[in-house]
Amino acid sequence: MDKGTLVEFRLHGDRRLAVVDRLEGKKHLQVVDENGTPHTLHPREIDYVVPMSLGSETQLFTSRQISNFHQKVQPFLDPSSLEVAWEILTEENRSTNPNDLAKLLFSEVSPATCYASYCLLSDDKLYFKLKGQVYEPRPVAQVAELKHQAEAQQQKAREAEVFRQKMQERIAGGNVEWTSSDRQRLESLERYALNGEEATDKSQAFELLTSVQRVRSEAAAFQLLVDLGIWDAHENLFLKRSQIPTRFSAEITTKAQECIANPIEDIERTDLTHLHIYTIDDESTTEIDDGLSIETLANGQKRLWIHIADPTRWIQPNDPLDREARRRGTSIYLATGMISMFPPELATGPMSLIQGQICHALSFGVDLDDRGDVKDFTIHASLIKPTYRLTYEDVMDMLEMGIEEDIESIAHYAKLRTSWRLSQGAINIDLPETIIKVNPNDTSQLTLELMEDSFARQLVAEMMILTGEIAAKYAQANEIPIPYRFQAQPELPTEEVLQQLPPGPVREFAVCRCMTRGEMSVYPLRHCSLALDAYSQVTSPIRRYSDLLAHFQIKAHLSDRPLPYTVATLGDVLNMIDPAIYDASALEKQTTRYWSLEYFRRNPDTVWRALLLDWLRETDKLGLVLLEDIGLKLPMRMNRTISVGESMTLRVSDVDPRKDLIQFQEVQKELLADEQLSMIDYQ
């Protein structure tokens, strides 16, 4: 190649013109670009040689002329001119090259027009394709398709830019309206924040993060969603990762409204509206599914009545509402609120036992002997009219003041039942429990406190256990398949071992650690901690699907109708709902854990009274501590020799709810005393 030949090569992907200066070795050329910078090139690295000999004229270049050459080329670089050439060449069915194209488009074959033609052809992705040394015009149909694709890409780019501007505006505090295509982009960001590298469309999430100068990470995606107002700073990621539905479909909502407006045909019911019925729950409870009353019989004896809400009045086995409840398996109780098993308009409306209204119930009448054992019982599909809506605090006040005789009678029977079950071997574990509540509309309102284990709560619990025993007895006597709850006998610590442990939480926890897990079966088996030979949960049919199954079966038998489920089909349904119940339980635990850690994050300087309950791994000095003021049990690694049951004072040293991380450090008594003195001096 002669000295002065103008060539094009690529430098870091960019076009670069240079002039051949000399041969470098046997196979390489040294060229000089317009900046005077030398480059050593192999001939294969040269993409185009600008023609020097055109006709009788030969033009050689110097590096100083390259800039001026660029200026000459510029007017010819109009991509739209290629379409004209493509139409002509398509009609003539012939190929082209830079020289021919220059003559066709510009009627001039010069170094500038030839190079311009080469640039147009080599950059073109629409009209021509390189085949060997020539450029062939693409078929008409292919060009049309490529145009369509290009337009789609341009439209996509425009939409992406509009979306980026929306994000910037929203981050700056402005109001924006998200379109359906915007939602798709935001959903890809959500999936990446939830699933990280396993997200199938993470590339789109990466593009969104990059467009607003955010790093590519799940944490950055989460924060961007918060900044955009899509998620709350405390968004429940456990819930979002689960398959648990948080809303009811329009179809199910419509079915709920239809069944309220046009209820199914009811069975004949016993009228118990004359009884004074007390519903006892927390003040915040909206699904009220049990009530208690006392009836004085003709012989002067007292009969206990436990009335359980009857949601089967409004639904039938395998109808849409029943299938939806089966899919959910249970209501879910989170710190921020409840996810109901039934649509709220049903669950908190006609299914609930509402004060002053005629309600449908399954009523369990029980006669107890002097020891508290069941002497006789009766079950009725009933109509009742709850008289009083009470809280646990109301019941305690009534008992203290002695102003409600029926409540005192119910309390007497509850104590009698507890004594009887303990005499039968019941295992009662008294460990503190924690209540965590968060205002869903204002998550800055977070409370964490010790739940008072009042006698009123024990009273209600005892009545519910009694109802479960009666349901099991009735099912066994009449060979009705229902779900039974059972618990295998644990291997408990001996009395000698327990006496060596400090009394209170440590001793209670030693028993708790030995307890076996409660299970469900279609066959009656002993429930060891309740000390009942057979037991079935039937007292929460609005909230637990297994309870609803028992209601379907018992109510069908009471009305002389065919049982909806055989032993086999009932077992199949229980297996079907088991995963949903497991997921719900896991979600409740994960959410409670998150908000517990968030509470500690908000109270970093609080000093907690703690007790070492037991060792988790004594060789690693990893123990389980009980924070006595709030009832939480948390693992902690000890940095000194300490005995089970020993008290200590702790302060949080590090906590991150999102990373599920919490660490405590022990506060030395001397340091704590100094801090208290400093506070006194300051005051």
C-alpha positions in Angstrom: 0.0 0.0 0.0 1.5 3.3 -1.1 2.5 6.0 1.3 -0.3 8.6 1.5 -3.1 6.1 1.1 -6.1 7.0 3.2 -7.5 4.1 5.2 -10.1 3.4 7.8 -9.7 1.2 10.9 -11.4 0.8 14.2 -10.0 2.0 17.5 -12.0 0.9 20.6 -14.9 0.4 18.3 -14.9 3.9 16.8 -14.1 4.7 13.2 -10.7 6.2 12.7 -9.1 7.6 9.4 -5.3 7.5 9.0 -2.7 7.9 6.3 -0.2 5.1 5.5 3.3 6.2 6.3 5.5 3.2 5.8 5.9 -0.6 6.0 6.5 -1.9 9.5 8.3 -5.2 9.3 7.1 -7.7 6.7 3.4 -7.7 7.4 2.4 -4.5 9.2 1.9 -0.9 8.2 2.5 2.2 10.3 -0.3 4.7 9.8 -0.7 8.2 11.3 -4.1 9.6 12.3 -5.3 13.2 12.1 -3.8 13.9 15.6 -0.4 12.8 14.4 -0.6 9.6 16.4 1.1 6.6 14.8 -0.6 3.2 14.8 0.8 -0.2 13.7 -1.8 -2.2 11.8 -2.0 -5.6 10.2 -3.8 -5.4 6.8 -6.7 -7.4 8.2 -7.3 -4.5 10.6 -8.0 -2.1 7.8 -11.7 -1.9 7.0 -11.6 0.3 4.0 -9.1 1.9 1.6 -10.3 5.2 0.2 -9.8 5.2 -3.6 -6.9 7.3 -4.7 -6.9 6.7 -8.4 -10.2 7.8 -9.9 -9.9 8.2 -13.6 -6.6 9.8 -14.5 -6.2 11.5 -11.2 -4.4 10.0 -8.2 -4.8 11.7 -4.9 -2.5 11.1 -2.0 -3.1 12.4 1.6 -1.2 13.6 4.6 -2.4 13.3 8.2 -3.1 17.1 8.2 -5.6 16.7 5.4 -7.8 14.2 7.3 -9.8 16.8 9.1 -10.5 18.7 5.9 -11.5 15.4 4.3 -14.0 14.7 7.0 -15.6 18.1 6.3 -16.0 17.1 2.6 -17.6 13.8 3.4 -20.1 15.2 5.9 -22.7 16.6 3.4 -23.1 13.2 1.8 -23.9 11.3 5.0 -27.6 11.3 4.7 -29.0 7.8 5.6 -32.3 8.6 3.9 -30.6 8.6 0.5 -30.1 4.9 0.9 -33.8 4.2 0.6 -33.8 5.8 -2.9 -30.8 3.7 -3.9 -32.4 0.5 -2.5 -35.6 1.1 -4.5 -33.7 1.5 -7.7 -31.4 -1.4 -7.2 -34.3 -3.7 -6.1 -36.1 -2.9 -9.3 -32.9 -3.6 -11.3 -32.1 -6.7 -9.2 -28.4 -5.8 -8.8 -25.9 -5.4 -6.1 -23.7 -2.4 -5.4 -20.4 -1.2 -3.8 -19.2 2.1 -2.5 -18.0 3.4 -5.9 -21.1 2.4 -7.7 -23.3 3.8 -5.0 -21.4 7.1 -5.1 -22.1 7.4 -8.8 -25.8 6.4 -8.3 -26.5 8.8 -5.4 -24.2 11.7 -6.0 -23.3 11.4 -9.7 -19.7 11.9 -8.6 -17.1 9.4 -7.9 -14.5 11.0 -5.6 -12.6 9.9 -2.5 -15.2 11.8 -0.4 -18.3 10.4 -2.1 -16.9 6.9 -2.1 -16.0 7.0 1.5 -19.4 8.5 2.3 -21.1 5.7 0.4 -19.0 3.1 2.3 -20.0 4.7 5.6 -23.7 4.6 4.7 -23.5 1.0 3.5 -21.5 -0.3 6.4 -23.7 1.4 9.0 -26.9 0.4 7.3 -28.9 -2.4 9.0 -32.1 -1.9 7.0 -31.7 -1.8 3.2 -28.5 -3.7 2.3 -26.5 -6.7 3.5 -22.9 -7.4 2.8 -22.3 -10.5 0.7 -18.6 -11.1 -0.2 -17.3 -7.8 -1.6 -20.7 -6.3 -2.6 -23.9 -5.1 -0.9 -27.1 -6.8 -1.9 -30.5 -5.0 -1.5 -32.7 -6.8 1.0 -36.1 -8.2 -0.1 -39.0 -5.8 0.3 -40.8 -8.0 2.9 -37.6 -8.1 5.0 -37.1 -4.4 4.8 -40.7 -3.9 5.9 -40.2 -6.2 8.9 -36.9 -4.5 9.8 -38.6 -1.1 9.7 -41.4 -2.4 11.9 -38.8 -3.7 14.4 -36.9 -0.5 14.3 -40.0 1.5 15.0 -40.9 -0.8 17.8 -37.5 -0.3 19.3 -37.7 3.5 18.9 -41.1 3.4 20.6 -39.8 1.3 23.4 -36.9 3.7 23.8 -39.3 6.7 23.9 -41.4 4.9 26.5 -38.4 4.0 28.6 -37.3 7.7 28.5 -40.8 8.9 29.5 -40.8 6.3 32.3 -37.3 7.4 33.5 -38.5 11.0 33.6 -41.6 9.9 35.6 -39.3 8.1 38.1 -37.1 11.2 38.5 -40.2 13.3 39.0 -41.6 11.0 41.6 -38.3 10.7 43.5 -38.2 14.5 43.6 -41.6 14.4 45.3 -43.9 15.0 42.4 -47.1 13.2 41.6 -47.2 10.9 38.6 -49.8 8.6 37.1 -48.5 5.1 36.3 -49.8 3.4 33.1 -50.2 -0.3 32.5 -46.8 -0.4 30.7 -45.3 1.5 33.7 -46.7 -1.2 36.0 -45.0 -3.9 34.0 -41.6 -2.2 34.5 -42.3 -1.7 38.2 -43.2 -5.3 38.6 -39.9 -6.4 37.1 -38.2 -4.2 39.7 -40.4 -5.8 42.4 -39.4 -9.3 41.3 -35.7 -8.5 41.4 -36.1 -6.9 44.9 -37.8 -10.1 46.0 -35.9 -12.8 44.2 -32.5 -11.2 43.3 -30.5 -13.2 40.8 -33.3 -15.7 40.4 -35.6 -13.1 38.9 -36.3 -14.1 35.3 -36.5 -10.5 34.0 -33.7 -9.0 36.1 -32.2 -7.4 33.0 -35.1 -4.9 32.8 -34.7 -4.2 36.5 -31.0 -3.5 35.9 -31.9 -1.0 33.1 -34.3 0.8 35.4 -31.7 1.0 38.2 -29.0 2.2 35.9 -31.3 4.9 34.3 -31.6 6.6 37.7 -28.0 6.1 38.7 -28.7 3.3 41.3 -26.4 0.3 41.8 -27.6 -3.2 40.7 -28.6 -4.9 44.0 -31.8 -6.1 45.6 -31.4 -3.5 48.4 -31.2 -0.7 45.8 -34.3 -2.1 44.0 -36.1 -2.2 47.3 -35.1 1.4 48.1 -36.1 2.6 44.7 -39.6 1.1 45.1 -39.8 2.9 48.4 -38.7 6.2 46.9 -41.2 5.8 44.1 -44.0 5.3 46.7 -44.7 1.8 45.4 -43.6 0.1 48.6 -43.5 1.1 52.2 -40.2 1.3 54.0 -41.5 -1.7 56.0 -43.0 -3.7 53.1 -43.6 -7.3 54.1 -41.3 -9.1 51.7 -42.1 -12.4 53.4 -45.7 -11.9 52.4 -44.8 -10.8 48.9 -42.6 -13.8 48.3 -45.3 -16.2 49.5 -48.2 -17.4 47.3 -50.7 -16.2 49.9 -53.4 -14.1 48.4 -54.0 -10.8 50.3 -57.2 -9.8 48.5 -60.3 -11.6 47.2 -61.0 -11.7 43.5 -64.0 -9.8 42.1 -65.7 -13.2 41.5 -65.4 -14.3 45.1 -66.5 -10.8 46.4 -69.6 -11.1 44.1 -70.4 -14.6 45.4 -70.2 -13.3 49.0 -72.6 -10.5 48.2 -74.9 -12.9 46.4 -75.0 -15.4 49.3 -75.9 -12.5 51.7 -78.7 -11.3 49.4 -79.9 -14.8 48.6 -78.9 -17.3 51.3 -79.1 -21.0 50.8 -82.0 -22.9 52.3 -81.4 -23.3 56.0 -82.1 -26.4 58.2 -84.4 -26.5 61.2 -82.8 -24.8 64.2 -83.3 -24.8 67.9 -84.3 -21.4 69.2 -81.9 -20.4 72.0 -82.5 -16.7 71.7 -83.8 -16.6 75.3 -80.3 -17.3 76.7 -78.0 -14.5 77.9 -74.9 -14.9 75.8 -71.5 -13.3 76.3 -69.0 -13.0 73.5 -65.5 -12.4 75.0 -62.6 -11.2 72.8 -60.0 -8.5 72.5 -61.4 -5.1 71.7 -59.9 -5.2 68.2 -61.5 -8.6 67.2 -63.9 -8.3 64.3 -64.6 -12.0 63.5 -66.5 -13.1 66.6 -67.0 -16.8 66.5 -67.8 -18.0 70.0 -70.2 -17.0 72.9 -70.9 -18.4 76.4 -74.0 -18.8 78.4 -75.5 -20.6 81.5 -78.9 -22.1 81.6 -80.7 -23.2 84.8 -82.5 -26.4 84.2 -85.8 -27.5 85.6 -84.0 -29.6 88.3 -82.0 -26.5 89.4 -78.8 -27.8 87.8 -76.7 -25.5 85.6 -75.9 -26.2 82.0 -73.0 -24.6 80.2 -73.6 -23.5 76.6 -70.8 -22.8 74.2 -72.1 -21.2 71.0 -69.9 -21.4 67.9 -70.6 -19.3 64.8 -72.0 -21.4 61.9 -70.5 -20.2 58.6 -71.9 -23.3 56.9 -75.3 -21.5 57.1 -74.0 -19.4 54.2 -71.9 -21.8 52.1 -71.9 -25.3 50.9 -69.1 -27.9 50.5 -67.2 -27.3 47.3 -69.0 -24.1 46.3 -66.8 -21.1 45.2 -66.6 -19.6 48.7 -65.7 -23.0 50.2 -63.0 -23.6 47.6 -61.5 -20.2 48.3 -61.5 -20.8 52.1 -59.9 -24.2 51.4 -57.2 -22.7 49.2 -56.3 -20.2 52.0 -56.6 -22.8 54.8 -56.7 -20.3 57.7 -56.9 -16.6 58.5 -53.5 -15.1 59.0 -52.7 -12.7 61.9 -49.9 -10.3 61.3 -48.7 -7.3 63.4 -50.2 -5.0 60.7 -53.6 -6.7 60.5 -55.4 -9.8 59.5 -55.7 -11.6 56.2 -59.1 -13.3 56.4 -60.1 -16.8 55.2 -63.5 -15.5 54.1 -64.4 -12.2 52.5 -64.7 -9.6 55.3 -68.3 -8.8 54.4 -69.2 -12.3 55.4 -66.6 -13.0 58.1 -67.4 -9.9 60.1 -71.0 -9.7 59.1 -73.6 -12.6 59.0 -71.0 -15.3 59.9 -70.1 -13.6 63.2 -72.0 -13.5 66.5 -73.0 -9.9 66.6 -74.4 -8.4 69.8 -78.2 -7.8 69.6 -78.7 -9.7 66.3 -80.2 -13.0 65.6 -77.3 -15.2 64.6 -76.8 -18.8 63.4 -74.7 -21.1 65.5 -73.7 -24.6 66.4 -74.5 -24.7 70.2 -72.9 -27.2 72.6 -74.7 -27.8 75.8 -72.7 -29.4 78.6 -73.5 -30.8 82.0 -70.5 -31.3 84.2 -70.2 -33.4 87.4 -68.7 -32.2 90.6 -65.2 -33.0 89.5 -65.5 -31.2 86.1 -65.9 -34.3 83.9 -68.5 -34.3 81.2 -71.6 -35.9 82.5 -73.9 -35.2 79.5 -73.9 -33.0 76.4 -76.1 -32.0 73.5 -75.4 -30.3 70.2 -77.9 -28.2 68.2 -77.9 -26.1 65.1 -79.3 -23.0 66.7 -80.5 -19.5 66.6 -79.0 -17.2 69.2 -79.0 -13.5 70.1 -75.7 -12.4 71.8 -76.5 -10.2 74.7 -73.1 -8.7 75.7 -69.9 -8.0 73.8 -67.2 -8.1 76.4 -63.4 -7.7 76.5 -61.2 -9.8 78.7 -60.8 -6.7 80.9 -64.6 -6.4 81.2 -64.8 -9.9 82.5 -62.1 -9.4 85.0 -63.8 -6.3 86.3 -67.1 -8.1 86.5 -65.6 -11.0 88.5 -63.8 -8.6 90.8 -67.0 -6.7 91.5 -69.3 -9.7 91.5 -71.9 -8.0 89.4 -72.8 -10.7 86.8 -73.9 -14.1 88.3 -73.7 -15.9 85.0 -70.1 -14.8 84.5 -69.3 -16.1 88.0 -70.9 -19.4 87.2 -68.9 -19.8 83.9 -65.8 -18.9 85.8 -66.5 -21.6 88.4 -66.9 -24.3 85.7 -63.7 -23.1 83.9 -61.7 -23.6 87.2 -63.4 -27.0 87.7 -62.5 -28.0 84.2 -58.9 -26.9 84.6 -58.6 -28.9 87.9 -60.1 -32.0 86.3 -57.7 -31.9 83.3 -54.7 -31.4 85.5 -55.8 -34.4 87.5 -55.9 -36.4 84.2 -52.3 -35.4 83.5 -52.7 -32.2 81.5 -49.4 -30.3 81.0 -49.8 -26.5 81.6 -46.8 -24.3 80.5 -46.8 -20.8 81.8 -44.4 -18.8 79.6 -44.9 -15.1 78.8 -46.2 -14.1 75.4 -45.6 -10.9 73.4 -48.2 -8.8 71.6 -46.8 -6.8 68.7 -49.1 -4.3 67.0 -48.4 -1.9 64.1 -50.8 0.7 62.7 -51.0 -0.3 59.0 -51.7 3.3 58.0 -48.8 4.7 60.0 -46.0 2.1 60.7 -44.3 4.6 63.0 -46.9 3.5 65.6 -45.3 0.2 66.8 -46.0 -1.3 70.2 -44.5 -4.4 71.7 -45.7 -5.5 75.2 -46.2 -8.4 77.4 -49.6 -10.1 77.0 -51.3 -10.4 80.3 -52.3 -14.0 81.0 -55.5 -13.1 82.8 -58.0 -15.5 84.2 -60.5 -14.2 81.6 -58.3 -15.6 78.8 -57.9 -18.9 80.6 -61.7 -19.0 81.1 -62.4 -18.7 77.4 -59.6 -21.1 76.5 -61.0 -23.7 78.9 -64.4 -23.4 77.4 -63.0 -23.9 73.9 -61.1 -27.0 75.0 -64.3 -28.4 76.5 -66.1 -27.8 73.2 -63.4 -29.7 71.3 -63.8 -32.6 73.7 -67.6 -32.7 73.2 -67.3 -32.5 69.4 -64.9 -35.5 69.5 -67.2 -37.5 71.7 -70.1 -36.8 69.4 -68.2 -37.8 66.3 -66.9 -41.0 67.9 -70.3 -42.0 69.2 -71.9 -41.5 65.8 -69.0 -42.6 63.6 -68.6 -39.2 61.9 -65.3 -38.6 60.3 -63.9 -35.2 61.5 -60.4 -33.8 61.8 -58.9 -34.7 65.2 -56.1 -32.8 66.9 -53.6 -35.0 68.8 -50.3 -34.7 70.5 -48.0 -37.6 71.4 -46.8 -38.1 74.9 -43.5 -36.3 75.4 -40.6 -37.5 77.5 -40.6 -34.9 80.2 -37.8 -34.0 82.7 -38.1 -35.9 85.9 -39.3 -34.0 89.0 -35.8 -34.3 90.4 -34.3 -32.6 87.3 -37.0 -29.9 87.4 -36.3 -29.1 91.1 -32.7 -28.5 90.3 -33.7 -25.7 87.9 -34.7 -22.2 89.1 -38.5 -21.9 89.4 -40.4 -19.8 86.9 -39.6 -19.3 83.2 -36.5 -21.6 83.3 -38.4 -24.5 84.7 -41.4 -23.9 82.4 -39.1 -23.7 79.3 -37.4 -27.0 80.3 -40.8 -28.6 79.9 -41.7 -26.7 76.8 -38.6 -27.9 75.0 -39.7 -31.5 75.5 -43.2 -31.1 74.1 -44.1 -32.9 70.9 -45.7 -31.1 68.0 -49.5 -31.1 67.7 -50.8 -33.0 64.6 -54.0 -33.6 62.8 -55.6 -36.9 61.8 -58.9 -38.3 60.7 -58.7 -40.8 63.6 -59.1 -40.0 67.3 -55.8 -40.1 69.3 -54.9 -38.8 72.7 -53.9 -35.1 73.1 -51.4 -35.4 75.9 -51.0 -31.7 77.0 -54.8 -31.3 77.2 -55.2 -34.7 78.8 -58.1 -35.7 76.5 -58.4 -39.1 74.8 -59.9 -37.3 71.7 -60.1 -33.7 70.8 -61.2 -31.7 67.7 -60.8 -28.0 67.1 -64.3 -26.7 66.2 -64.4 -23.2 67.8 -63.0 -21.1 65.0 -64.8 -22.1 61.8 -64.5 -18.6 60.4 -60.8 -18.6 60.8 -59.6 -22.3 60.5 -60.7 -24.5 57.6 -60.2 -27.7 59.5 -62.8 -26.4 62.1 -65.2 -25.6 59.2 -64.8 -29.3 58.0 -65.9 -30.5 61.4 -68.9 -28.2 61.2 -70.0 -29.5 57.8 -69.8 -33.1 59.1 -71.5 -32.5 62.5 -74.3 -30.3 61.1 -75.0 -32.8 58.3 -75.5 -35.5 60.8 -77.7 -33.3 63.1 -80.0 -32.7 60.1 -80.0 -36.3 58.9 -78.3 -35.4 55.7 -75.5 -37.3 53.9 -72.1 -36.5 55.3 -70.1 -34.4 52.8 -66.8 -36.3 53.5 -65.8 -39.9 54.0 -62.7 -40.8 55.9 -60.7 -40.9 52.7 -61.9 -37.7 51.2 -61.5 -35.9 54.5 -57.9 -37.0 54.7 -57.3 -35.8 51.2 -58.7 -32.3 52.0 -56.5 -32.1 55.2 -53.5 -33.0 53.1 -54.5 -30.3 50.6 -54.7 -27.5 53.2 -51.6 -28.5 55.1 -49.2 -26.6 52.9 -51.3 -23.4 53.2 -51.4 -23.7 57.0 -47.6 -24.2 57.1 -47.0 -21.2 54.9 -49.3 -19.1 57.0 -47.6 -20.1 60.2 -44.2 -19.4 58.7 -45.3 -16.0 57.5 -46.7 -15.1 61.0 -43.4 -16.0 62.6 -41.3 -14.2 60.0 -43.4 -11.1 60.3 -43.3 -11.1 64.1 -39.5 -11.5 64.0 -39.1 -8.6 61.6 -41.2 -6.2 63.7 -39.6 -7.3 66.9 -36.2 -6.4 65.5 -37.6 -3.1 64.2 -38.8 -2.4 67.7 -35.2 -2.9 69.0 -33.9 -0.7 66.1 -36.1 2.1 67.3 -35.1 1.7 70.9 -31.3 1.3 70.7 -30.6 2.7 74.2 -33.1 0.7 76.2 -31.6 -1.6 78.8 -33.4 -4.9 79.1 -33.7 -7.3 82.0 -32.9 -10.7 80.7 -32.7 -14.3 81.9 -30.7 -17.2 80.4 -33.4 -19.8 79.8 -31.2 -22.5 78.4 -28.3 -23.3 76.2 -28.8 -23.8 72.5 -25.1 -24.8 72.0 -23.3 -24.6 75.3 -19.9 -25.4 73.7 -20.3 -22.3 71.5 -21.7 -20.3 74.4 -24.9 -19.7 72.5 -27.9 -19.4 74.8 -31.5 -18.5 74.6 -32.4 -15.4 76.7 -35.8 -14.2 77.8 -36.3 -10.4 77.9 -38.6 -10.4 80.9 -40.2 -7.0 80.3 -41.6 -7.9 76.9 -41.6 -11.8 76.9 -39.4 -12.2 73.8 -37.0 -15.2 73.5 -33.9 -14.5 71.5 -30.5 -16.3 70.9 -27.4 -14.6 72.3 -23.7 -15.6 72.4 -22.3 -15.2 75.9 -18.8 -13.7 76.5 -18.5 -14.9 80.1 -19.3 -17.9 82.2 -23.0 -17.8 83.1 -25.5 -20.3 84.6 -28.9 -21.1 83.3 -31.4 -19.0 85.2 -28.9 -16.2 85.8 -30.2 -12.6 85.3 -28.3 -10.0 83.2 -28.9 -6.6 81.7 -28.6 -6.2 78.0 -28.5 -3.6 75.3 -28.8 -4.0 71.6 -25.3 -3.6 69.9 -26.4 -4.2 66.3 -29.7 -4.8 64.7 -30.9 -4.9 61.1 -34.5 -6.2 60.6 -34.0 -6.6 56.8 -31.0 -8.8 57.3 -32.6 -10.6 60.2 -29.7 -9.6 62.4 -29.7 -8.7 66.1 -26.8 -8.8 68.6 -26.8 -7.9 72.3 -24.1 -6.9 74.6 -24.3 -7.2 78.4 -24.3 -3.9 80.3 -22.1 -4.1 83.4 -23.9 -3.1 86.6 -21.3 -0.5 87.4 -21.7 1.2 84.0 -25.5 1.0 84.3 -25.3 2.6 87.8 -23.0 5.4 86.4 -25.5 6.1 83.6 -28.4 6.3 86.1 -26.4 8.7 88.3 -25.6 10.9 85.3 -29.3 11.0 84.5 -30.1 12.1 88.1 -27.4 14.8 88.0 -28.7 16.0 84.6 -32.3 16.2 86.0 
